[in-house]
């Protein structure tokens, strides 16, 4: 089954420089990488078009540049990258993570069995916790990542808890190669003036537990809307996943 690897990036070009070339050596059609540039100011767009234009043109790399101003939100940005996918199996891949041939085979096995999987080594500090795969219909059935959470912290924990409650999760062998390492200061650089990592993470854990108890594991489909450029074409992606092209983008709803 073809897999869409869903990547979001904001001002992490230094990491993507190390991972994307390597991942595209392994991830080839009919698989794809769906990359959402969530408001980067570090030259990410120019780098992608300079280095990866052939991959965009042959549909191995799907590239969406958000053009309206967006405050950082990990759950919102992850939902956006997943909504770019055209394949029936989605796999969340952080910008600092690698995919080897062995990893692809492991993920492909989960996809073929239509299982929800987590490719994690059990170490919360390893950077692999968010490697989560699922059929696209599962992603939409549970409502994706909860966009009601604070912008950073525990979004993967919440998503996994809801997936476990709805479908169950199969733990698969961990990634063969470790990610490009970063620190908490890297993670919170876009929101550090508003909340600390520890506080946001703790509050999101409380929100997750409470909402799971009161509302159950599924969230209504209420994704954010974005103006941007998809593979070079101006468009709007609305909250229902519809893509409005250049000619009709003016009539699409504002975010």
C-alpha positions as CSV (number, residue, x, y, z in Angstrom):
1,X,0.0,0.0,0.0
2,X,1.4,3.4,-0.9
3,X,2.3,5.6,2.1
4,X,2.2,9.3,2.6
5,X,5.0,10.5,4.9
6,X,3.6,13.7,6.6
7,X,6.2,16.3,7.6
8,X,5.8,19.8,9.0
9,X,8.6,22.3,9.4
10,X,9.0,25.8,10.8
11,X,12.5,27.3,10.9
12,X,14.1,23.9,11.1
13,X,15.9,24.1,7.7
14,X,19.2,23.1,9.5
15,X,17.5,19.8,10.3
16,X,15.7,19.3,7.0
17,X,19.0,19.8,5.2
18,X,20.2,16.6,6.9
19,X,17.2,14.4,6.5
20,X,15.2,15.2,3.3
21,X,17.9,14.2,0.8
22,X,18.5,11.0,2.7
23,X,14.8,10.2,3.0
24,X,14.1,10.8,-0.7
25,X,16.7,8.1,-1.5
26,X,14.4,5.6,0.1
27,X,10.9,7.1,-0.3
28,X,10.0,6.8,-4.0
29,X,6.7,6.7,-6.0
30,X,4.1,5.5,-5.3
31,X,5.0,6.7,-1.8
32,X,5.3,10.4,-1.2
33,X,6.5,13.0,1.3
34,X,4.0,15.7,2.1
35,X,5.9,18.7,3.5
36,X,4.1,21.7,5.0
37,X,6.2,24.9,5.5
38,X,4.3,26.4,8.4
39,X,5.5,30.0,8.1
40,X,9.3,29.5,8.1
41,X,11.6,32.6,7.8
42,X,14.9,30.8,7.4
43,X,14.9,30.3,3.6
44,X,13.1,26.9,3.6
45,X,11.0,27.7,0.6
46,X,13.9,28.7,-1.6
47,X,15.9,25.7,-0.5
48,X,13.2,23.3,-1.4
49,X,12.6,24.7,-4.8
50,X,16.3,24.9,-5.5
51,X,17.2,21.4,-4.4
52,X,14.0,19.4,-4.9
53,X,12.1,20.7,-7.9
54,X,12.4,17.4,-9.8
55,X,10.8,15.6,-6.8
56,X,7.9,18.1,-6.8
57,X,7.4,17.7,-10.5
58,X,7.3,13.9,-10.3
59,X,4.9,14.0,-7.3
60,X,7.3,12.3,-4.9
61,X,7.4,15.5,-2.8
62,X,4.2,17.5,-2.1
63,X,5.1,21.0,-0.9
64,X,2.7,23.4,0.6
65,X,3.9,26.9,1.8
66,X,1.5,28.6,4.2
67,X,1.3,32.3,3.3
68,X,-1.1,33.8,5.8
69,X,0.6,34.6,9.2
70,X,0.2,31.7,11.6
71,X,1.3,31.4,15.2
72,X,3.1,28.1,15.7
73,X,0.8,25.1,16.6
74,X,2.1,21.6,16.5
75,X,-1.3,19.9,16.2
76,X,-2.5,22.3,13.6
77,X,0.6,22.0,11.5
78,X,0.6,18.2,11.7
79,X,-3.0,18.1,10.6
80,X,-2.1,20.3,7.6
81,X,0.7,18.0,6.4
82,X,-1.6,14.9,6.8
83,X,-4.4,16.7,4.8
84,X,-2.0,17.1,1.9
85,X,-1.7,13.4,1.4
86,X,-3.1,11.5,-1.6
87,X,-2.4,8.0,-0.4
88,X,-4.5,5.8,1.8
89,X,-1.9,5.3,4.6
90,X,-0.4,8.2,6.5
91,X,2.7,8.3,8.6
92,X,3.8,11.2,10.8
93,X,7.5,12.0,10.4
94,X,9.1,14.9,12.2
95,X,11.5,17.0,10.1
96,X,14.5,15.7,12.1
97,X,13.7,12.0,11.5
98,X,15.2,9.6,9.0
99,X,13.5,6.7,7.1
100,X,15.8,3.8,6.0
101,X,14.9,1.0,3.7
102,X,14.4,-1.3,6.8
103,X,12.0,1.4,8.3
104,X,10.1,1.6,5.1
105,X,9.6,-2.2,5.0
106,X,8.4,-2.1,8.6
107,X,5.9,0.7,7.9
108,X,4.8,-0.9,4.7
109,X,3.9,-4.1,6.6
110,X,1.7,-2.1,9.0
111,X,0.1,-0.3,6.1
112,X,-0.6,-3.5,4.2
113,X,-2.3,-4.9,7.3
114,X,-4.2,-1.5,7.8
115,X,-2.9,-1.3,11.3
116,X,-2.4,1.8,13.5
117,X,1.3,1.6,14.4
118,X,3.9,3.5,16.4
119,X,7.6,3.1,15.5
120,X,9.2,3.9,18.8
121,X,12.0,2.6,20.9
122,X,10.4,3.3,24.3
123,X,12.7,6.2,25.1
124,X,10.8,9.5,25.5
125,X,14.0,11.4,24.8
126,X,14.9,9.6,21.5
127,X,12.8,11.8,19.2
128,X,10.9,8.9,17.8
129,X,7.7,9.0,19.9
130,X,5.7,10.8,17.2
131,X,6.3,8.2,14.4
132,X,2.7,7.2,14.1
133,X,1.1,5.5,11.1
134,X,-2.5,4.8,10.3
135,X,-5.0,4.4,7.5
136,X,-6.2,7.8,6.2
137,X,-9.8,6.8,7.1
138,X,-8.7,6.3,10.7
139,X,-7.0,9.7,10.9
140,X,-10.2,11.4,9.7
141,X,-12.5,9.2,11.8
142,X,-10.8,10.3,15.1
143,X,-10.5,13.9,13.9
144,X,-6.7,14.1,13.6
145,X,-4.6,15.9,16.1
146,X,-6.6,18.0,18.6
147,X,-6.3,21.6,17.4
148,X,-7.9,22.7,20.7
149,X,-4.7,21.9,22.5
150,X,-2.1,24.5,23.4
151,X,0.5,25.0,20.6
152,X,3.1,22.6,21.9
153,X,3.4,19.6,24.1
154,X,1.6,16.2,24.5
155,X,-0.2,16.4,21.1
156,X,1.3,13.0,20.2
157,X,0.3,11.6,23.6
158,X,-3.2,12.8,23.2
159,X,-3.5,11.5,19.6
160,X,-2.1,8.1,20.6
161,X,-4.5,7.8,23.5
162,X,-7.4,8.5,21.2
163,X,-6.2,6.1,18.6
164,X,-5.7,3.4,21.2
165,X,-9.2,3.9,22.6
166,X,-10.7,3.7,19.1
167,X,-8.6,1.2,17.1
168,X,-5.7,-0.1,19.2
169,X,-2.0,0.5,18.4
170,X,0.6,-2.0,17.3
171,X,4.2,-1.2,18.4
172,X,6.6,-2.0,15.7
173,X,10.5,-2.2,15.7
174,X,12.1,1.2,16.3
175,X,13.7,3.3,13.6
176,X,17.1,2.1,12.5
177,X,18.6,5.6,12.6
178,X,18.3,8.2,15.3
179,X,17.0,11.7,14.6
180,X,18.9,14.9,14.3
181,X,19.1,16.0,17.9
182,X,17.6,19.2,19.3
183,X,16.8,20.7,22.6
184,X,13.6,22.0,24.3
185,X,14.8,25.5,23.5
186,X,14.7,24.5,19.8
187,X,11.2,23.1,20.2
188,X,9.7,26.2,21.9
189,X,11.6,28.9,19.9
190,X,8.3,30.1,18.3
191,X,6.3,30.2,21.5
192,X,8.9,30.7,24.3
193,X,7.7,34.2,25.1
194,X,4.2,32.9,25.8
195,X,4.5,29.7,27.7
196,X,7.3,27.4,28.8
197,X,7.6,23.9,27.4
198,X,6.9,22.3,30.8
199,X,3.8,24.3,31.5
200,X,2.3,23.8,28.0
201,X,3.0,20.1,28.1
202,X,1.5,19.7,31.6
203,X,-1.6,21.6,30.7
204,X,-2.1,19.7,27.5
205,X,-1.8,16.4,29.4
206,X,-4.6,17.5,31.7
207,X,-6.7,18.7,28.8
208,X,-6.2,15.4,27.0
209,X,-7.2,13.3,30.0
210,X,-10.3,15.4,30.7
211,X,-11.5,15.6,27.1
212,X,-11.0,11.8,26.7
213,X,-13.1,11.2,29.8
214,X,-15.9,13.7,28.9
215,X,-16.0,13.6,25.1
216,X,-14.5,10.2,24.2
217,X,-11.7,9.7,21.7
218,X,-13.1,11.3,18.6
219,X,-13.0,15.0,17.7
220,X,-15.3,16.7,15.2
221,X,-13.6,17.6,11.9
222,X,-12.8,21.3,12.4
223,X,-9.4,21.9,10.8
224,X,-7.9,25.3,10.2
225,X,-8.0,27.0,6.8
226,X,-4.9,28.2,5.1
227,X,-3.9,30.3,2.2
228,X,-0.7,29.2,0.5
229,X,1.0,27.7,-2.5
230,X,0.7,24.0,-3.3
231,X,3.4,22.7,-5.6
232,X,3.8,26.2,-7.0
233,X,0.1,26.9,-7.4
234,X,-1.7,29.5,-5.2
235,X,-4.6,27.9,-3.4
236,X,-6.6,27.8,-0.2
237,X,-7.1,24.6,1.8
238,X,-10.2,24.9,3.9
239,X,-11.2,23.2,7.1
240,X,-12.9,20.3,5.4
241,X,-9.9,19.5,3.2
242,X,-11.2,21.1,0.0
243,X,-8.5,22.8,-2.1
244,X,-9.6,26.0,-3.8
245,X,-7.4,26.9,-6.8
246,X,-6.2,30.3,-8.0
247,X,-9.4,31.2,-9.7
248,X,-11.7,30.5,-6.8
249,X,-9.5,31.1,-3.8
250,X,-11.0,34.6,-3.4
251,X,-14.3,33.0,-2.5
252,X,-12.9,30.5,0.0
253,X,-13.3,31.2,3.8
254,X,-10.8,33.1,5.8
255,X,-8.8,31.3,8.5
